[in-house]
Amino acid sequence: MGLLTTSSLLYAGGGMNPGVVFLIVVLAILVFTTVVVILSRYRKCPSDKIMVIYGNTGSNKDGTTRSAKCIHGGAAFIVPVFQAYEYLDLTPISIQVDLKNALSKQNIRIDVPSRFTVGISVEPGIMQNAAERLLGLKLSEIQELAKDIIFGQLRLVIATMEIEEINADRDKFLSAVSNNVETELKKLGLRLINVNVTDISDESGYISALGKEAAAKAINDAKISVAEADRSGAIGEANAKREQRIQVSYADAEAIEGENQAKATIAESNATLIEKRAEAQRRATAAEKIQTARALQEAYAAEQEAEQARYMREKAALEADILVKTEIEKRQKELMAEAEAEQIRRKARGEADAIYAKMEAEARGMQEMLTKQAIGLGEIVKSAGGEANDAMRLMIADKLEELTRIQVDAIKNLKIDKVTVWDGMNGGNGTPTTANFLSGMLKSVPPMNEMFNMAGMELPELLGKKAEAAETEQQ
């Protein structure tokens, strides 16, 4: 009904063909069903089970077809149609094995009640055996298979051992049983977890007789010891009586001698006893002291190792602290040096920028000034009718007042506090020396006439003679 409603709406709204709408809906259902089926075929294996995938599972490395794929503690995708899966339970199986009339190496039949605990192995090769031989079996059926194998291997081990070995060396017996049984169980895909043999007995009473023999031997040994002690006492008593009769029969001297000999024997016996007791006491004391010394030595060694360990730990901690502090100080110095260098670089860059800006400004000012001067000079030349020499004369005439001032300032500030003149009238042509002095001072001032000559101008006669007249007079 929902599909029809959707189709009707699509048809009514957009005018789509109902067949196309139906095809789209069917494709959507198929895609959704495929996704659901794929997700439903992804299986996770619990930790207490083995998932066995059978069917088309690929080939082994040698090219043979693999019968099954075993997964423990993982997950896998089960390809529909081509693959299927089942689980093998890893629950331990306890098997009570009451073996009776097992023939030993001495041809004596014994009973060995025992309990074995087995389980399916998770080793790769053995797990493959379990998948091939135990898949689909119940735990009771697996238990019966394992029980038959255990019975056979237990009989085999008993047949290779004597009863004395089985009864006395129980570890050897259990080790032989475990090795044989586990080797055969691996062929089924099982592993042996535990073996517990409760008791061993036989119908003939051999084991019981061994126990009774041991008990009787112990009792007989005790009785022999008691009899020997009684015999020794009786002999001693008889000897004493014989000595007494000898002493009575012979003489008091011999009796005294016999008594002395008896006392000497007793004294020697007592001395030997005391010596043996002292020796035993000495050995016990020495053994005790040796053990005490060993204990002290081990304690000292342990304390020394503890002190050494504490020393190494404190040394490592101290070195770590020093290294950390040194590394921190080094890093701080590096950071400070980098900061200072960066500051110097920035300061130098700023100063360089300032100098560059200053020089650029000065250059601009100089350029502007020279440009203005060039424009002014161009105007002067234009005013002089385009003649450069005339323009030069105009500029010098304009600066004449300043040039005159500079010449006057050259000697204006010359202070002469006192002048003493001894004039010997030794000047040239009878000229006084004083006049020559003043004339030399005036000649030290830059001659304006030469300056005007260089400019192409002549001074008035009031200010100075012409250069030709001056040269004539000098000649």
C-alpha positions as CSV (number, residue, x, y, z in Angstrom):
1,M,0.0,0.0,0.0
2,G,2.9,2.3,0.9
3,L,4.6,1.6,-2.4
4,L,1.5,2.2,-4.4
5,T,0.9,5.5,-2.5
6,T,4.5,6.6,-3.2
7,S,4.2,5.6,-6.9
8,S,0.9,7.5,-7.1
9,L,2.4,10.6,-5.6
10,L,5.4,10.5,-7.9
11,Y,3.1,9.9,-10.9
12,A,0.7,12.7,-9.8
13,G,3.5,15.2,-9.0
14,G,5.9,14.7,-11.8
15,G,4.1,12.7,-14.3
16,M,6.7,9.8,-14.1
17,N,5.9,6.5,-15.7
18,P,4.5,4.0,-13.1
19,G,6.7,1.3,-14.5
20,V,9.9,3.3,-13.9
21,V,8.7,4.1,-10.3
22,F,8.1,0.4,-9.6
23,L,11.5,-0.5,-11.0
24,I,13.2,2.0,-8.8
25,V,11.4,0.8,-5.7
26,V,12.3,-2.9,-6.5
27,L,16.0,-1.9,-6.9
28,A,15.9,-0.1,-3.6
29,I,14.4,-3.1,-1.9
30,L,17.1,-5.4,-3.5
31,V,19.9,-3.1,-2.4
32,F,18.6,-2.9,1.1
33,T,18.1,-6.7,1.3
34,T,21.6,-7.3,0.0
35,V,23.1,-5.0,2.7
36,V,21.1,-6.7,5.4
37,V,22.2,-10.1,4.2
38,I,25.8,-9.1,4.0
39,L,25.8,-7.6,7.5
40,S,24.0,-10.7,8.9
41,R,26.7,-12.9,7.4
42,Y,29.5,-11.2,9.4
43,R,30.1,-13.3,12.4
44,K,32.2,-12.7,15.5
45,C,33.8,-15.6,17.4
46,P,33.5,-15.5,21.3
47,S,36.6,-16.0,23.4
48,D,35.3,-19.4,24.7
49,K,34.6,-20.9,21.3
50,I,36.3,-21.7,18.0
51,M,34.4,-20.7,14.8
52,V,34.9,-23.3,12.1
53,I,34.1,-22.1,8.6
54,Y,33.7,-24.9,6.1
55,G,32.8,-25.1,2.4
56,N,34.9,-23.1,-0.1
57,T,37.7,-22.0,2.2
58,G,40.6,-21.9,-0.3
59,S,43.8,-23.9,-0.5
60,N,46.8,-24.7,1.7
61,K,50.3,-23.5,0.9
62,D,51.1,-26.9,-0.7
63,G,48.2,-26.6,-3.1
64,T,45.8,-29.0,-1.3
65,T,42.2,-28.0,-0.7
66,R,41.7,-26.7,2.9
67,S,38.9,-28.6,4.6
68,A,38.0,-25.8,7.1
69,K,39.1,-22.5,8.4
70,C,39.4,-22.0,12.2
71,I,39.1,-18.6,13.9
72,H,39.6,-18.0,17.7
73,G,39.0,-14.6,19.1
74,G,38.3,-12.8,15.9
75,A,35.6,-12.3,13.2
76,A,35.0,-13.3,9.6
77,F,32.6,-12.8,6.8
78,I,30.6,-16.0,5.8
79,V,30.1,-16.0,2.1
80,P,26.4,-17.0,1.5
81,V,25.8,-20.3,-0.4
82,F,29.5,-21.1,-0.6
83,Q,30.3,-21.2,3.1
84,A,28.8,-22.2,6.4
85,Y,30.0,-22.1,10.0
86,E,29.7,-23.9,13.4
87,Y,31.3,-23.4,16.8
88,L,33.5,-25.7,18.9
89,D,33.1,-25.2,22.6
90,L,36.4,-24.7,24.6
91,T,34.8,-25.7,27.9
92,P,37.2,-28.1,29.8
93,I,36.0,-31.7,30.0
94,S,36.6,-33.7,33.2
95,I,36.9,-37.4,32.6
96,Q,36.8,-40.0,35.4
97,V,39.1,-43.0,34.4
98,D,38.8,-45.9,36.7
99,L,41.4,-48.3,35.2
100,K,41.2,-51.8,36.6
101,N,43.3,-55.0,36.1
102,A,46.1,-53.1,34.2
103,L,49.0,-55.4,33.7
104,S,52.3,-54.0,35.0
105,K,55.9,-54.9,33.9
106,Q,56.0,-57.6,36.6
107,N,52.7,-59.2,35.3
108,I,50.8,-57.9,38.3
109,R,47.4,-56.4,37.7
110,I,46.7,-53.1,39.4
111,D,43.8,-50.7,39.7
112,V,44.6,-47.0,38.9
113,P,41.6,-44.6,39.7
114,S,42.4,-41.2,38.1
115,R,40.7,-38.1,36.7
116,F,41.8,-36.3,33.5
117,T,40.9,-32.8,32.4
118,V,41.0,-32.1,28.7
119,G,39.9,-29.4,26.3
120,I,39.9,-28.5,22.6
121,S,43.3,-26.9,21.7
122,V,43.7,-23.5,20.1
123,E,47.0,-24.2,18.5
124,P,46.7,-23.7,14.7
125,G,47.6,-27.2,13.6
126,I,45.8,-29.0,16.4
127,M,42.8,-26.7,16.1
128,Q,42.5,-27.9,12.4
129,N,42.4,-31.5,13.7
130,A,39.6,-30.6,16.0
131,A,37.7,-29.0,13.2
132,E,38.1,-32.1,11.1
133,R,37.4,-34.7,13.8
134,L,35.2,-33.2,16.5
135,L,32.9,-30.7,14.7
136,G,29.3,-31.6,15.3
137,L,30.0,-33.9,18.2
138,K,28.5,-33.3,21.7
139,L,30.7,-32.9,24.7
140,S,29.7,-36.4,26.0
141,E,30.8,-37.9,22.7
142,I,34.1,-36.1,22.8
143,Q,34.5,-37.2,26.4
144,E,34.0,-40.9,25.3
145,L,36.6,-40.6,22.5
146,A,39.1,-39.0,24.9
147,K,38.4,-41.6,27.5
148,D,39.2,-44.5,25.2
149,I,42.5,-42.9,24.3
150,I,43.4,-42.3,27.9
151,F,42.5,-45.9,28.8
152,G,44.8,-47.2,26.2
153,Q,47.8,-45.0,26.9
154,L,47.4,-45.5,30.7
155,R,47.6,-49.2,30.2
156,L,50.6,-48.8,27.9
157,V,52.5,-46.7,30.5
158,I,51.7,-49.1,33.3
159,A,53.0,-52.0,31.2
160,T,56.4,-50.4,30.9
161,M,56.9,-49.7,34.6
162,E,57.4,-51.7,37.7
163,I,55.0,-51.4,40.6
164,E,57.8,-50.1,42.8
165,E,58.4,-47.2,40.3
166,I,54.7,-46.5,40.0
167,N,54.1,-46.5,43.8
168,A,57.4,-44.7,44.9
169,D,58.1,-42.3,42.0
170,R,54.7,-40.8,41.3
171,D,56.1,-37.8,39.4
172,K,57.8,-40.1,36.9
173,F,54.6,-42.0,36.4
174,L,52.4,-38.9,35.9
175,S,55.0,-37.4,33.5
176,A,55.0,-40.6,31.3
177,V,51.2,-40.7,31.3
178,S,50.9,-37.0,30.4
179,N,53.3,-37.3,27.5
180,N,51.7,-40.4,26.0
181,V,48.1,-39.2,26.5
182,E,48.7,-35.7,25.2
183,T,50.5,-37.0,22.0
184,E,47.4,-39.0,21.1
185,L,44.9,-36.4,22.1
186,K,46.5,-33.9,19.8
187,K,45.6,-36.1,16.9
188,L,41.9,-35.4,17.8
189,G,42.5,-31.7,18.3
190,L,42.5,-32.0,22.2
191,R,45.0,-31.0,24.8
192,L,45.6,-32.4,28.3
193,I,45.0,-29.8,31.0
194,N,45.5,-31.8,34.2
195,V,46.1,-35.4,35.5
196,N,45.2,-36.5,39.0
197,V,45.8,-40.1,40.2
198,T,44.0,-40.7,43.5
199,D,45.3,-44.1,44.6
200,I,46.8,-47.3,43.3
201,S,45.9,-50.8,44.4
202,D,46.0,-54.5,43.1
203,E,43.9,-57.6,43.6
204,S,46.8,-59.8,44.7
205,G,47.7,-57.4,47.5
206,Y,51.2,-56.8,46.3
207,I,51.1,-53.1,46.9
208,S,49.5,-53.7,50.3
209,A,52.2,-56.4,51.0
210,L,54.9,-53.9,50.1
211,G,53.4,-51.6,52.6
212,K,53.1,-54.3,55.2
213,E,56.6,-55.4,54.4
214,A,57.9,-52.0,55.0
215,A,55.9,-51.7,58.2
216,A,57.1,-55.2,59.4
217,K,60.6,-54.4,58.5
218,A,60.4,-51.3,60.6
219,I,58.8,-53.2,63.5
220,N,61.5,-56.0,63.2
221,D,64.2,-53.5,63.2
222,A,62.8,-52.0,66.3
223,K,62.4,-55.4,68.0
224,I,66.0,-56.3,67.0
225,S,67.2,-53.1,68.6
226,V,65.3,-53.8,71.8
227,A,66.5,-57.5,71.8
228,E,70.1,-56.4,71.4
229,A,69.7,-53.9,74.2
230,D,68.2,-56.7,76.4
231,R,71.0,-59.1,75.4
232,S,73.6,-56.5,76.3
233,G,71.9,-55.9,79.6
234,A,71.7,-59.6,80.4
235,I,75.3,-60.2,79.4
236,G,76.4,-57.3,81.6
237,E,74.4,-58.7,84.5
238,A,75.8,-62.2,84.0
239,N,79.3,-60.8,83.8
240,A,78.8,-58.9,87.0
241,K,77.6,-62.0,88.8
242,R,80.5,-64.0,87.5
243,E,82.9,-61.4,88.6
244,Q,81.1,-61.4,92.0
245,R,81.6,-65.1,92.3
246,I,85.2,-64.8,91.2
247,Q,85.8,-62.1,93.8
248,V,84.1,-64.2,96.5
249,S,86.0,-67.4,95.4
250,Y,89.4,-65.9,95.3
251,A,90.4,-63.1,97.5
252,D,89.5,-59.8,98.7
253,A,92.4,-58.4,96.8
254,E,91.2,-59.8,93.5
255,A,87.7,-58.5,94.4
256,I,89.2,-55.0,94.9
257,E,91.2,-55.4,91.7
258,G,88.0,-56.4,89.9
259,E,86.1,-53.6,91.4
260,N,88.8,-51.2,90.3
261,Q,88.8,-52.6,86.8
262,A,85.1,-52.2,86.7
263,K,85.3,-48.7,88.0
264,A,88.0,-48.0,85.4
265,T,85.8,-49.4,82.7
266,I,82.9,-47.3,83.9
267,A,85.1,-44.2,84.1
268,E,86.4,-44.9,80.6
269,S,82.9,-45.4,79.3
270,N,81.8,-42.2,81.0
271,A,84.7,-40.3,79.6
272,T,84.0,-41.6,76.1
273,L,80.3,-40.5,76.5
274,I,81.4,-37.1,77.8
275,E,83.8,-36.8,74.9
276,K,81.2,-37.8,72.4
277,R,78.7,-35.3,73.9
278,A,81.3,-32.6,73.8
279,E,82.1,-33.4,70.2
280,A,78.5,-33.3,69.3
281,Q,78.0,-30.1,71.2
282,R,81.1,-28.7,69.5
283,R,79.7,-29.6,66.1
284,A,76.3,-28.2,66.9
285,T,77.9,-24.9,68.2
286,A,80.2,-24.7,65.1
287,A,77.3,-25.4,62.8
288,E,75.2,-22.8,64.5
289,K,78.0,-20.2,64.4
290,I,78.6,-21.0,60.7
291,Q,74.9,-20.5,59.9
292,T,74.9,-17.3,61.9
293,A,78.0,-16.1,60.1
294,R,76.5,-17.0,56.7
295,A,73.3,-15.2,57.7
296,L,75.3,-12.1,58.8
297,Q,77.3,-12.3,55.6
298,E,74.2,-12.5,53.4
299,A,72.6,-9.7,55.4
300,Y,75.7,-7.6,55.0
301,A,75.8,-8.4,51.3
302,A,72.1,-7.5,51.0
303,E,72.7,-4.2,52.9
304,Q,75.7,-3.5,50.7
305,E,73.6,-4.1,47.5
306,A,70.8,-1.9,49.0
307,E,73.3,0.8,49.8
308,Q,74.8,0.5,46.3
309,A,71.3,0.7,44.8
310,R,70.4,3.7,46.9
311,Y,73.7,5.3,46.0
312,M,73.1,4.7,42.3
313,R,69.5,6.0,42.6
314,E,70.5,9.1,44.5
315,K,73.4,9.6,42.0
316,A,71.0,9.3,39.1
317,A,68.5,11.6,40.7
318,L,71.3,14.2,41.5
319,E,72.7,13.9,37.9
320,A,69.2,14.3,36.5
321,D,68.6,17.4,38.7
322,I,71.9,18.9,37.6
323,L,71.4,18.0,34.0
324,V,67.9,19.4,34.0
325,K,69.0,22.6,35.7
326,T,72.0,22.9,33.4
327,E,69.8,22.3,30.4
328,I,67.2,24.9,31.6
329,E,70.0,27.5,32.3
330,K,71.5,26.7,28.9
331,R,68.2,27.1,27.2
332,Q,67.5,30.3,29.1
333,K,70.9,31.7,28.1
334,E,70.3,30.7,24.5
335,L,66.8,32.3,24.6
336,M,68.3,35.5,26.2
337,A,71.1,35.5,23.7
338,E,68.7,35.1,20.8
339,A,66.5,37.8,22.2
340,E,69.4,40.2,22.7
341,A,70.7,39.4,19.2
342,E,67.2,40.0,17.8
343,Q,67.0,43.2,19.7
344,I,70.5,44.3,18.4
345,R,69.4,43.3,14.9
346,R,66.2,45.3,15.2
347,K,68.0,48.3,16.7
348,A,70.7,48.2,13.9
349,R,67.9,47.8,11.3
350,G,66.1,50.8,12.8
351,E,69.3,52.9,12.9
352,A,70.1,51.8,9.4
353,D,66.6,52.8,8.3
354,A,66.9,56.1,10.2
355,I,70.3,56.8,8.6
356,Y,68.9,55.8,5.2
357,A,65.9,58.0,5.7
358,K,68.1,60.9,6.9
359,M,70.5,60.6,4.0
360,E,67.6,60.2,1.6
361,A,66.0,63.4,3.0
362,E,69.3,65.2,2.8
363,A,69.7,64.0,-0.8
364,R,66.2,65.1,-1.6
365,G,67.0,68.5,0.0
366,M,70.3,68.8,-1.8
367,Q,68.6,67.8,-5.0
368,E,65.9,70.3,-4.5
369,M,68.4,73.0,-3.6
370,L,70.6,72.3,-6.6
371,T,67.5,72.2,-8.8
372,K,66.4,75.6,-7.5
373,Q,70.0,76.9,-7.9
374,A,70.0,75.6,-11.5
375,I,66.7,77.2,-12.2
376,G,68.0,80.5,-10.6
377,L,71.2,80.3,-12.6
378,G,69.2,79.6,-15.7
379,E,67.2,82.8,-15.0
380,I,70.4,84.8,-14.4
381,V,71.8,83.6,-17.7
382,K,68.5,84.4,-19.4
383,S,68.7,87.9,-17.9
384,A,72.2,88.4,-19.2
385,G,71.1,87.7,-22.7
386,G,72.2,84.1,-22.7
387,E,75.9,85.0,-22.1
388,A,77.4,82.9,-19.4
389,N,80.3,85.4,-18.7
390,D,77.9,88.2,-18.3
391,A,75.9,86.1,-15.9
392,M,79.0,85.3,-13.9
393,R,79.8,89.0,-13.7
394,L,76.3,89.8,-12.5
395,M,76.7,87.1,-9.7
396,I,80.0,88.4,-8.6
397,A,78.7,92.0,-8.6
398,D,75.8,90.8,-6.5
399,K,78.3,89.2,-4.0
400,L,80.8,92.1,-4.0
401,E,79.5,93.5,-0.7
402,E,79.8,90.2,1.0
403,L,83.3,89.6,-0.4
404,T,84.5,93.0,0.8
405,R,83.0,92.2,4.2
406,I,84.9,88.9,4.3
407,Q,88.2,90.7,3.5
408,V,87.6,93.3,6.2
409,D,86.6,90.6,8.7
410,A,89.9,88.8,8.1
411,I,91.8,91.6,9.9
412,K,89.0,93.3,11.9
413,N,89.4,91.2,15.0
414,L,93.2,91.3,15.0
415,K,94.1,92.8,18.4
416,I,97.5,94.5,18.8
417,D,98.0,95.6,22.3
418,K,101.3,97.3,21.9
419,V,103.7,97.8,19.0
420,T,107.3,98.9,19.5
421,V,109.1,99.9,16.4
422,W,112.8,100.4,16.0
423,D,112.9,101.7,12.5
424,G,116.4,101.7,11.0
425,M,115.1,103.0,7.6
426,N,116.2,99.7,6.0
427,G,113.3,99.3,3.7
428,G,113.7,99.2,0.0
429,N,114.4,102.6,-1.7
430,G,114.7,104.2,1.7
431,T,111.2,103.1,2.8
432,P,110.7,102.9,6.5
433,T,110.5,99.4,7.9
434,T,107.1,100.2,9.6
435,A,105.6,101.0,6.2
436,N,106.8,97.7,4.9
437,F,105.2,95.9,7.8
438,L,101.8,97.5,7.2
439,S,102.1,96.8,3.5
440,G,102.9,93.2,4.2
441,M,99.8,92.9,6.4
442,L,97.6,94.3,3.6
443,K,99.2,92.0,1.1
444,S,98.3,89.0,3.3
445,V,94.6,89.8,2.5
446,P,93.4,88.0,-0.7
447,P,93.9,90.6,-3.5
448,M,90.5,91.8,-4.8
449,N,92.0,92.8,-8.0
450,E,93.0,89.3,-8.9
451,M,89.6,88.0,-7.9
452,F,87.9,90.6,-10.2
453,N,90.3,89.7,-13.0
454,M,89.4,86.1,-12.8
455,A,85.7,87.2,-13.1
456,G,86.6,89.3,-16.1
457,M,86.0,92.6,-14.2
458,E,88.1,95.6,-13.3
459,L,88.1,97.5,-10.0
460,P,87.8,101.2,-9.9
461,E,91.2,103.0,-9.6
462,L,90.0,104.3,-6.2
463,L,90.1,100.7,-4.9
464,G,93.2,99.5,-6.5
465,K,95.6,99.9,-9.5
466,K,95.4,97.8,-12.5
467,A,97.2,94.6,-12.6
468,E,99.7,95.9,-15.3
469,A,100.7,98.9,-13.3
470,A,101.1,96.8,-10.2
471,E,103.3,94.4,-12.1
472,T,105.4,97.3,-13.5
473,E,105.9,98.8,-10.2
474,Q,106.9,95.4,-8.7
475,Q,109.5,95.1,-11.5
